Amino acid sequence: MRLRFLGKHSAPDNSPTLWDTDEGQYVIQGFGLDADALAQVGHIPHGEAVIRVPKELMRYLPEVRHHAGNRPEAAEPAR
């Protein structure tokens, strides 16, 4: 998997980060959840994790539009 840096939300003692991959996924570095939040989430399958990130980090996500079949595609740049 190859990562492409998209953006970071830095503050003292933390730096949630967002990357795009060549496998059609995002990689997110964020904060773990406390026991109360994890209880609200429920069962987390083996190999998965639930994290939290500042909403501001989402500004780095590329714009995506959905076509028939609900398969997202990157939006074409405006001409």
N, CA, C and O atoms as CSV, one atom per row, in Angstrom:
chain,resi,resn,atom,element,x,y,z
A,1,MET,N,N,0.850,-1.168,0.000
A,1,MET,CA,C,0.000,0.000,0.000
A,1,MET,C,C,0.899,1.235,0.000
A,1,MET,O,O,1.836,1.337,0.792
A,2,ARG,N,N,0.601,2.159,-0.892
A,2,ARG,CA,C,1.343,3.421,-0.936
A,2,ARG,C,C,0.454,4.526,-0.372
A,2,ARG,O,O,-0.723,4.627,-0.717
A,3,LEU,N,N,1.028,5.347,0.496
A,3,LEU,CA,C,0.295,6.441,1.120
A,3,LEU,C,C,0.655,7.764,0.468
A,3,LEU,O,O,1.795,7.990,0.063
A,4,ARG,N,N,-0.355,8.640,0.374
A,4,ARG,CA,C,-0.142,10.005,-0.107
A,4,ARG,C,C,-0.688,10.948,0.959
A,4,ARG,O,O,-1.887,10.945,1.237
A,5,PHE,N,N,0.181,11.748,1.551
A,5,PHE,CA,C,-0.197,12.685,2.607
A,5,PHE,C,C,-1.239,13.664,2.082
A,5,PHE,O,O,-1.070,14.237,1.006
A,6,LEU,N,N,-2.328,13.857,2.847
A,6,LEU,CA,C,-3.363,14.818,2.478
A,6,LEU,C,C,-3.371,16.032,3.399
A,6,LEU,O,O,-3.548,17.159,2.937
A,7,GLY,N,N,-3.183,15.812,4.698
A,7,GLY,CA,C,-3.219,16.951,5.611
A,7,GLY,C,C,-3.086,16.531,7.052
A,7,GLY,O,O,-3.167,15.352,7.395
A,8,LYS,N,N,-2.877,17.538,7.894
A,8,LYS,CA,C,-2.648,17.315,9.316
A,8,LYS,C,C,-3.337,18.418,10.106
A,8,LYS,O,O,-3.443,19.552,9.639
A,9,HIS,N,N,-3.799,18.086,11.292
A,9,HIS,CA,C,-4.396,19.054,12.217
A,9,HIS,C,C,-3.526,19.026,13.471
A,9,HIS,O,O,-3.721,18.192,14.355
A,10,SER,N,N,-2.575,19.937,13.536
A,10,SER,CA,C,-1.621,19.914,14.640
A,10,SER,C,C,-2.017,20.851,15.762
A,10,SER,O,O,-2.522,21.952,15.544
A,11,ALA,N,N,-1.770,20.376,16.963
A,11,ALA,CA,C,-1.946,21.152,18.187
A,11,ALA,C,C,-0.893,20.621,19.152
A,11,ALA,O,O,-0.332,19.551,18.918
A,12,PRO,N,N,-0.619,21.337,20.219
A,12,PRO,CA,C,0.382,20.822,21.161
A,12,PRO,C,C,0.043,19.398,21.605
A,12,PRO,O,O,-1.084,19.113,22.011
A,13,ASP,N,N,1.013,18.533,21.522
A,13,ASP,CA,C,0.925,17.138,21.967
A,13,ASP,C,C,0.010,16.244,21.144
A,13,ASP,O,O,-0.309,15.145,21.597
A,14,ASN,N,N,-0.432,16.659,19.952
A,14,ASN,CA,C,-1.201,15.757,19.093
A,14,ASN,C,C,-1.112,16.214,17.645
A,14,ASN,O,O,-0.831,17.380,17.366
A,15,SER,N,N,-1.353,15.294,16.738
A,15,SER,CA,C,-1.301,15.647,15.319
A,15,SER,C,C,-2.084,14.645,14.474
A,15,SER,O,O,-1.481,13.882,13.720
A,16,PRO,N,N,-3.437,14.631,14.586
A,16,PRO,CA,C,-4.229,13.764,13.712
A,16,PRO,C,C,-3.870,14.042,12.253
A,16,PRO,O,O,-3.699,15.195,11.856
A,17,THR,N,N,-3.759,12.971,11.460
A,17,THR,CA,C,-3.264,13.084,10.092
A,17,THR,C,C,-4.115,12.233,9.164
A,17,THR,O,O,-4.686,11.225,9.580
A,18,LEU,N,N,-4.196,12.646,7.897
A,18,LEU,CA,C,-4.994,11.956,6.892
A,18,LEU,C,C,-4.132,11.664,5.672
A,18,LEU,O,O,-3.418,12.537,5.178
A,19,TRP,N,N,-4.208,10.406,5.184
A,19,TRP,CA,C,-3.516,9.994,3.967
A,19,TRP,C,C,-4.513,9.336,3.030
A,19,TRP,O,O,-5.509,8.771,3.482
A,20,ASP,N,N,-4.255,9.402,1.723
A,20,ASP,CA,C,-4.980,8.650,0.707
A,20,ASP,C,C,-4.106,7.435,0.383
A,20,ASP,O,O,-2.901,7.461,0.630
A,21,THR,N,N,-4.704,6.371,-0.167
A,21,THR,CA,C,-3.914,5.199,-0.542
A,21,THR,C,C,-4.149,4.845,-1.999
A,21,THR,O,O,-5.090,5.328,-2.628
A,22,ASP,N,N,-3.289,4.004,-2.517
A,22,ASP,CA,C,-3.468,3.516,-3.882
A,22,ASP,C,C,-4.430,2.325,-3.916
A,22,ASP,O,O,-4.581,1.681,-4.954
A,23,GLU,N,N,-5.080,2.031,-2.789
A,23,GLU,CA,C,-6.048,0.940,-2.709
A,23,GLU,C,C,-7.475,1.451,-2.518
A,23,GLU,O,O,-8.363,0.687,-2.142
A,24,GLY,N,N,-7.699,2.756,-2.778
A,24,GLY,CA,C,-9.040,3.315,-2.677
A,24,GLY,C,C,-9.531,3.479,-1.252
A,24,GLY,O,O,-10.734,3.407,-0.999
A,25,GLN,N,N,-8.614,3.701,-0.313
A,25,GLN,CA,C,-8.966,3.869,1.094
A,25,GLN,C,C,-8.245,5.090,1.656
A,25,GLN,O,O,-7.339,5.639,1.028
A,26,TYR,N,N,-8.662,5.501,2.843
A,26,TYR,CA,C,-7.958,6.544,3.587
A,26,TYR,C,C,-7.338,5.928,4.815
A,26,TYR,O,O,-7.884,4.988,5.391
A,27,VAL,N,N,-6.198,6.455,5.218
A,27,VAL,CA,C,-5.549,6.079,6.468
A,27,VAL,C,C,-5.624,7.305,7.361
A,27,VAL,O,O,-5.249,8.405,6.955
A,28,ILE,N,N,-6.113,7.108,8.582
A,28,ILE,CA,C,-6.322,8.221,9.504
A,28,ILE,C,C,-5.613,7.948,10.817
A,28,ILE,O,O,-5.792,6.892,11.425
A,29,GLN,N,N,-4.813,8.899,11.246
A,29,GLN,CA,C,-4.217,8.859,12.585
A,29,GLN,C,C,-5.072,9.760,13.455
A,29,GLN,O,O,-5.299,10.922,13.118
A,30,GLY,N,N,-5.544,9.234,14.566
A,30,GLY,CA,C,-6.395,10.025,15.439
A,30,GLY,C,C,-6.256,9.596,16.883
A,30,GLY,O,O,-5.232,9.042,17.283
A,31,PHE,N,N,-7.281,9.852,17.655
A,31,PHE,CA,C,-7.273,9.580,19.084
A,31,PHE,C,C,-8.135,8.357,19.385
A,31,PHE,O,O,-9.151,8.131,18.728
A,32,GLY,N,N,-7.728,7.574,20.374
A,32,GLY,CA,C,-8.537,6.456,20.827
A,32,GLY,C,C,-9.780,6.957,21.542
A,32,GLY,O,O,-9.850,8.117,21.947
A,33,LEU,N,N,-10.758,6.079,21.695
A,33,LEU,CA,C,-11.987,6.420,22.401
A,33,LEU,C,C,-11.908,5.923,23.837
A,33,LEU,O,O,-11.238,4.932,24.126
A,34,ASP,N,N,-12.597,6.622,24.730
A,34,ASP,CA,C,-12.648,6.159,26.119
A,34,ASP,C,C,-13.667,5.018,26.222
A,34,ASP,O,O,-14.400,4.739,25.273
A,35,ALA,N,N,-13.700,4.368,27.383
A,35,ALA,CA,C,-14.552,3.190,27.569
A,35,ALA,C,C,-16.031,3.498,27.321
A,35,ALA,O,O,-16.740,2.670,26.750
A,36,ASP,N,N,-16.511,4.680,27.741
A,36,ASP,CA,C,-17.914,5.036,27.542
A,36,ASP,C,C,-18.248,5.136,26.052
A,36,ASP,O,O,-19.274,4.617,25.612
A,37,ALA,N,N,-17.399,5.793,25.283
A,37,ALA,CA,C,-17.640,5.924,23.844
A,37,ALA,C,C,-17.573,4.562,23.164
A,37,ALA,O,O,-18.396,4.269,22.298
A,38,LEU,N,N,-16.603,3.721,23.542
A,38,LEU,CA,C,-16.497,2.394,22.946
A,38,LEU,C,C,-17.737,1.553,23.242
A,38,LEU,O,O,-18.173,0.772,22.396
A,39,ALA,N,N,-18.303,1.708,24.436
A,39,ALA,CA,C,-19.522,0.974,24.780
A,39,ALA,C,C,-20.672,1.395,23.871
A,39,ALA,O,O,-21.509,0.565,23.515
A,40,GLN,N,N,-20.726,2.673,23.491
A,40,GLN,CA,C,-21.773,3.158,22.602
A,40,GLN,C,C,-21.597,2.636,21.182
A,40,GLN,O,O,-22.577,2.416,20.470
A,41,VAL,N,N,-20.351,2.439,20.772
A,41,VAL,CA,C,-20.063,1.927,19.437
A,41,VAL,C,C,-20.483,0.463,19.325
A,41,VAL,O,O,-21.043,0.050,18.309
A,42,GLY,N,N,-20.214,-0.312,20.359
A,42,GLY,CA,C,-20.545,-1.732,20.321
A,42,GLY,C,C,-19.392,-2.569,19.813
A,42,GLY,O,O,-18.233,-2.159,19.882
A,43,HIS,N,N,-19.719,-3.748,19.302
A,43,HIS,CA,C,-18.703,-4.708,18.854
A,43,HIS,C,C,-17.849,-4.131,17.726
A,43,HIS,O,O,-18.376,-3.579,16.761
A,44,ILE,N,N,-16.540,-4.260,17.854
A,44,ILE,CA,C,-15.596,-3.842,16.814
A,44,ILE,C,C,-14.908,-5.111,16.317
A,44,ILE,O,O,-14.221,-5.778,17.091
A,45,PRO,N,N,-15.079,-5.455,15.048
A,45,PRO,CA,C,-14.479,-6.687,14.528
A,45,PRO,C,C,-12.956,-6.699,14.666
A,45,PRO,O,O,-12.309,-5.652,14.649
A,46,HIS,N,N,-12.404,-7.894,14.803
A,46,HIS,CA,C,-10.953,-8.066,14.888
A,46,HIS,C,C,-10.288,-7.428,13.672
A,46,HIS,O,O,-10.744,-7.613,12.543
A,47,GLY,N,N,-9.230,-6.690,13.897
A,47,GLY,CA,C,-8.505,-6.043,12.809
A,47,GLY,C,C,-9.005,-4.648,12.487
A,47,GLY,O,O,-8.428,-3.969,11.638
A,48,GLU,N,N,-10.073,-4.204,13.151
A,48,GLU,CA,C,-10.594,-2.851,12.936
A,48,GLU,C,C,-10.384,-2.018,14.196
A,48,GLU,O,O,-10.188,-2.560,15.284
A,49,ALA,N,N,-10.428,-0.708,14.041
A,49,ALA,CA,C,-10.295,0.209,15.169
A,49,ALA,C,C,-11.246,1.376,14.953
A,49,ALA,O,O,-11.560,1.720,13.814
A,50,VAL,N,N,-11.693,1.971,16.012
A,50,VAL,CA,C,-12.527,3.166,15.953
A,50,VAL,C,C,-11.719,4.288,16.583
A,50,VAL,O,O,-11.227,4.156,17.704
A,51,ILE,N,N,-11.584,5.389,15.861
A,51,ILE,CA,C,-10.823,6.533,16.367
A,51,ILE,C,C,-11.655,7.793,16.218
A,51,ILE,O,O,-12.709,7.781,15.582
A,52,ARG,N,N,-11.182,8.863,16.799
A,52,ARG,CA,C,-11.835,10.164,16.623
A,52,ARG,C,C,-10.795,11.151,16.111
A,52,ARG,O,O,-9.618,11.073,16.460
A,53,VAL,N,N,-11.251,12.078,15.279
A,53,VAL,CA,C,-10.379,13.107,14.709
A,53,VAL,C,C,-11.134,14.434,14.708
A,53,VAL,O,O,-12.365,14.440,14.706
A,54,PRO,N,N,-10.424,15.545,14.711
A,54,PRO,CA,C,-11.100,16.842,14.616
A,54,PRO,C,C,-11.832,16.968,13.278
A,54,PRO,O,O,-11.314,16.544,12.246
A,55,LYS,N,N,-13.031,17.548,13.293
A,55,LYS,CA,C,-13.792,17.749,12.056
A,55,LYS,C,C,-12.984,18.542,11.041
A,55,LYS,O,O,-13.123,18.335,9.836
A,56,GLU,N,N,-12.148,19.440,11.516
A,56,GLU,CA,C,-11.344,20.274,10.615
A,56,GLU,C,C,-10.465,19.428,9.694
A,56,GLU,O,O,-10.160,19.852,8.580
A,57,LEU,N,N,-10.057,18.251,10.136
A,57,LEU,CA,C,-9.211,17.382,9.323
A,57,LEU,C,C,-9.931,16.941,8.055
A,57,LEU,O,O,-9.284,16.679,7.041
A,58,MET,N,N,-11.250,16.854,8.094
A,58,MET,CA,C,-12.014,16.384,6.940
A,58,MET,C,C,-11.932,17.339,5.748
A,58,MET,O,O,-12.282,16.949,4.634
A,59,ARG,N,N,-11.489,18.555,5.950
A,59,ARG,CA,C,-11.366,19.494,4.826
A,59,ARG,C,C,-10.345,19.015,3.800
A,59,ARG,O,O,-10.343,19.489,2.664
A,60,TYR,N,N,-9.483,18.086,4.183
A,60,TYR,CA,C,-8.473,17.564,3.272
A,60,TYR,C,C,-8.984,16.420,2.399
A,60,TYR,O,O,-8.289,15.994,1.477
A,61,LEU,N,N,-10.187,15.917,2.677
A,61,LEU,CA,C,-10.737,14.855,1.845
A,61,LEU,C,C,-11.053,15.397,0.453
A,61,LEU,O,O,-11.629,16.478,0.328
A,62,PRO,N,N,-10.682,14.658,-0.594
A,62,PRO,CA,C,-11.030,15.108,-1.940
A,62,PRO,C,C,-12.549,15.103,-2.104
A,62,PRO,O,O,-13.241,14.297,-1.482
A,63,GLU,N,N,-13.059,15.995,-2.935
A,63,GLU,CA,C,-14.494,16.026,-3.203
A,63,GLU,C,C,-14.862,14.760,-3.959
A,63,GLU,O,O,-14.173,14.373,-4.903
A,64,VAL,N,N,-15.942,14.121,-3.550
A,64,VAL,CA,C,-16.365,12.872,-4.176
A,64,VAL,C,C,-17.819,13.016,-4.598
A,64,VAL,O,O,-18.623,13.604,-3.875
A,65,ARG,N,N,-18.155,12.484,-5.759
A,65,ARG,CA,C,-19.552,12.460,-6.189
A,65,ARG,C,C,-19.941,11.023,-6.457
A,65,ARG,O,O,-19.089,10.201,-6.795
A,66,HIS,N,N,-21.208,10.712,-6.311
A,66,HIS,CA,C,-21.700,9.349,-6.474
A,66,HIS,C,C,-22.440,9.221,-7.801
A,66,HIS,O,O,-23.238,10.085,-8.164
A,67,HIS,N,N,-22.170,8.149,-8.508
A,67,HIS,CA,C,-22.832,7.847,-9.774
A,67,HIS,C,C,-23.771,6.661,-9.560
A,67,HIS,O,O,-23.867,6.131,-8.453
A,68,ALA,N,N,-24.441,6.260,-10.594
A,68,ALA,CA,C,-25.328,5.094,-10.518
A,68,ALA,C,C,-24.563,3.924,-9.920
A,68,ALA,O,O,-23.399,3.697,-10.250
A,69,GLY,N,N,-25.216,3.192,-9.048
A,69,GLY,CA,C,-24.567,2.077,-8.395
A,69,GLY,C,C,-23.877,2.502,-7.106
A,69,GLY,O,O,-23.253,1.680,-6.435
A,70,ASN,N,N,-23.985,3.769,-6.759
A,70,ASN,CA,C,-23.396,4.322,-5.534
A,70,ASN,C,C,-21.899,4.100,-5.421
A,70,ASN,O,O,-21.366,4.034,-4.314
A,71,ARG,N,N,-21.216,3.985,-6.546
A,71,ARG,CA,C,-19.771,3.852,-6.507
A,71,ARG,C,C,-19.162,5.253,-6.572
A,71,ARG,O,O,-19.306,5.937,-7.586
A,72,PRO,N,N,-18.480,5.696,-5.500
A,72,PRO,CA,C,-17.935,7.040,-5.515
A,72,PRO,C,C,-16.788,7.179,-6.511
A,72,PRO,O,O,-15.987,6.264,-6.697
A,73,GLU,N,N,-16.733,8.341,-7.140
A,73,GLU,CA,C,-15.628,8.685,-8.037
A,73,GLU,C,C,-15.150,10.061,-7.651
A,73,GLU,O,O,-15.933,10.900,-7.206
A,74,ALA,N,N,-13.866,10.294,-7.822
A,74,ALA,CA,C,-13.339,11.622,-7.553
A,74,ALA,C,C,-13.969,12.596,-8.536
A,74,ALA,O,O,-14.115,12.297,-9.721
A,75,ALA,N,N,-14.338,13.751,-8.032
A,75,ALA,CA,C,-14.952,14.766,-8.893
A,75,ALA,C,C,-13.918,15.290,-9.878
A,75,ALA,O,O,-12.745,15.457,-9.544
A,76,GLU,N,N,-14.374,15.546,-11.094
A,76,GLU,CA,C,-13.471,16.123,-12.094
A,76,GLU,C,C,-13.257,17.583,-11.781
A,76,GLU,O,O,-14.176,18.255,-11.313
A,77,PRO,N,N,-12.057,18.093,-12.029
A,77,PRO,CA,C,-11.817,19.512,-11.770
A,77,PRO,C,C,-12.700,20.391,-12.653
A,77,PRO,O,O,-13.007,20.036,-13.791
A,78,ALA,N,N,-13.104,21.539,-12.116
A,78,ALA,CA,C,-13.901,22.490,-12.890
A,78,ALA,C,C,-13.086,23.022,-14.050
A,78,ALA,O,O,-11.876,23.217,-13.929
A,79,ARG,N,N,-13.747,23.259,-15.178
A,79,ARG,CA,C,-13.031,23.767,-16.361
A,79,ARG,C,C,-13.396,25.186,-16.625
A,79,ARG,O,O,-12.897,25.785,-17.577
